[in-house]
């Protein structure tokens, strides 16, 4: 009778972590930045059917990289949690922190379970507050840990290089156009330092805009509005005027 092959718990967890990290790194990156009026999400995503960035609740949005079917399951679960909590208690009781804790429990349970593979996903949950100091951004890696981020964060692909680039150039009080330009520049940099050109058709862009008069602060930047913002600061001045028809909620 052969002796069963033994793997220490430490090695098993390290192997699971490496498996998840490799899966996440194969995806295109997503960056999230604070700007003066809220939080902007920018993803390299040529698909118009599959979203990496979505609305969860009034002031809360979700971004993810990795396996689409896995993070879409988490997104739907988050929407259901938020709707139930807001209906049962109060809409103000639905917070990014509470949602991040729910996601952390789910990811942590799956990661530590020997009966199934870990999720190949990395999430960002953000909430826009009354002022920049009240904004909240949480990053959740595959193992269910929670990282409280400030200013800017990148996940997926060459996230380390992008995060370093953002950390050196992001500043408080940036306009929407400036934040978008910085996000696109960071995504356009290859691992070898070369730069690509990313067009509006290759990008998925959304914001949590604290200045919106309605309760729901999430909107997508599409079509002409996004093109004008990408063209420069002059486009940003007119982007908020008369473009609500192009910025549809999700």
N, C-alpha and C positions, 0 to 999 in steps of 0.2 A: 504494500500500500504506500503510495507516494505521500510525502509530507506537504501539507498545504503551503502555498507561497504566502509569506507574511510581509505586510507593508505597515510600517509604523503610522500611527494617526497623524503625526506631523508631516510625514512624506505624502500621505494621501491628500491632506488638505493643501499642501504646496502644489501637488499635481493638478488638483481641481482649480486652484487659483490661476495657474499657468494656462490651463485649458481655456478658462473664461477670458483671461487677458488677451490671448491670441485671437479669439473670436471677435472681441471688441475692437482690437487694433485694425482688423481688416475693413471696418466700416469707415465711411467718410466722417470727418470731424464736425462737431457742432460747437459754436462759441456763444457765450452769454455775457453781456456787458451791461453795466449800469450807465445810464446817461442822465441828463438833468431832469427829464420828465418821466423817467421810468426805467424799464429794463428791455433790452433788445435781444432777440434770439436770431442767430444766423447759422444756417446749415447749408453745406454743399449737397444739394439734392435735386437732380434733374427730373425726378418723377413728380408728376402732378397728381397722382393717385394715392401715393403712400407718404404720409406726413411724419416727419421727425419731431415737429413742434406742434403742440395742441393746447387748447384751453381746457382747464380742469374746472374752474369755478370763477366767481366774479373777479377776483384779483390774483388768481393763481394760474400759472401755466406750467407746462411739462415739456421737457425735451429729452431725447434719448438717442443712443447709438447702439448698434449690435443687431441681434436677430429681431426682425420686424415683428414676427408673430409673438415673440416673448414680450417685447416692451408694449405692444398693442394690448395684450392681455392685462398688463399692469396698468396701462392708461385707463382702460375701461373700468377696472376695479377701483381706481382712484376717483373717477367720475361718480361711480355709484356710492362710494364712501362719502364724498362731499355732498352729494344730493341728499342722502339719508340724514347726515348730521345737520345740514342746514335746515331741512324740513322738520326734524325732531326737536332741535334746540333753536338756534338762531343763525342767520347767515354769517354773522360776525364770528361765530364759533368755528367756522371752517378756516383753518390756517395752513400755511405751507409747512410749518413745523409739525403739526399733527399729521398731515399727509405724508411727510418724510418719515415719520416714525412708523406709520403703517407700512410703507414700502420697505423700510429697513427690516421689519419683522418678517415680511414675506420673503425678501431676498436672503436674509440670514438663515431662515428655516430651510429654504431650498438648497443653499450652499452647503449647509452642514449635514444634509440628508445623504446617506450612502445609497439610497434607493433610486435616485435620479440625478441626471447631470446638472451642474450649476447653470443658471441663466447666463447667457452671453450678452449681458446688457450693462450699460452704465447710464444713470438717470440724472437729470437736473430738475429740481422743483424750485420755482421762484414765485415770490409774492411781492407785489408793488404796494408800498405804503403811502401815507400822506405826504412824506418828504423822503429825499434820498437816504437819510439816516434810518428810515423805517423799512427800507427794502430788505428782503430776505432771499438768499440764494443758497440752496443746499445741493451738494453733489453726493450721489449714492453709488458707490462702486458695486461690483458683482457680489461681494460678500455681505452686503447689508450694513456696512458702516456708514456713518453720516459725517460729511465734511462741510462745515459752515464756511462758505466762500464770500469774499468781498471784492467788489470792483469788477472782476472779470474771471471767467473760468472756461476751460475747453475740455471736451471729452472726445474719445474715439480717435482713430487714425494716429497721427503724430502729435498727440495732445501735449506732451511735455514741451516740445519745441514751440508749439503755438502759445502755450501758457506763458513761456518765458518771453516770447515776443510781445504778448499783450501786457505782461507785468511791467515791461520797460516803457511802454508807450501809453497805457491807459491812464487817464487822470479824471479827477472829479469835475463835474460840471460840463462834460462834453455835450455838444448838441447831438441830435439824432443823426444828422448827416455825418458828423465826425466819427461817431461810434460805429456807424455802418461801414464807413470807409476803412476804419481800423480793423474791424472784424473781417472784411473781405480781403484786405491785405494779408492778414494772418493766415487765412484759409488758403490763399493763393501760393504760399511758400511751400516748396517741396522739401523733403528731408535733406536734399543735397544743397539747399540754399537758393536754388533757382526759383523764379517767380512765374506763375501762370496768369492768364487773364480769365477771370470768372465773370460771366454775363448774368443778367437778370434771370434768364431762362435756366441757369444752372443753380440758382439759389432759392432757398426757402427762408423767408424773413417774416418775423412777427414781432410785435411789441406788446408790453403791458404799459399802457399810457395812462398815467395818473391824472392827466388833464381832461380826459374824456368825461363829458357830463353824465353819461349813463353809468349804471351800476357795474356793467361788465367792461373791464378795462382792456381786454385782449382784442387785438385786431391784426390781420395779416396785411403786409405791404405787397401789393400786386401791381402788375401792369405798368402804366405810365407813372404812377406814384413812385414805385421802386426804381424805375429807370431814371427819373429826375434826381432822386436821392443819390444814386450811383454816379450821376454826371457831375455832382459837386455841391458845394454849399449853397449856390444860388437856387438849386432845385429844392433844397430843404426848406427855404423860406415859403415856397408855395405849396409844399406837399400836404400841409394840414388843411388847405382851403379847397373845399368842393370835391374831395376825393373819397368821401365815405362810401360811395357806390363801388369803388374798386377795392376797398379794404373790408372784405367780408369776414364775419366771425365764423369760427369753426366750432 
